[in-house]
């Protein structure tokens, strides 16, 4: 009788191991998609900052800009590392 119990336990443990493996794979896929989303958002944010900096530089070339615009240019340079 104990031998049947061992077989059942083994099948049950195999089933649990499969479930754990599937959970780990699903978690890894979800984490990869989160990283990709964060990278895309960071790229878009930096592209937006860069476009704003270019517009402010263009405005500077056409004439004087307000003091708060100069402060924003400095902030954008620090953010972008330029």
C-alpha positions, 0 to 999 in steps of 0.5 A: 500500500505505501508504494501506491502512495509514493507514486501518487506523491511523485505525480503530485510533486511533478505537477507542482514543479510544472506549475512552478516552472510555468509561473517562473516563465510567465513572471520572466516574460512579464518582467521583460515586457515591463523593462521594454515599456520602461525603456520605450518611455525613457526614450520618448521622454528624452526625445521630448526633452531634446525637441523642447531644447531645440525649440528653445535654442531656435527661439534664442537664435531669433531673438531674446527669450525670457529669463525663465526660458533660460532657466529651462534650457539649463534644466534641459541640458542637465537632464539630457547631459549636454 
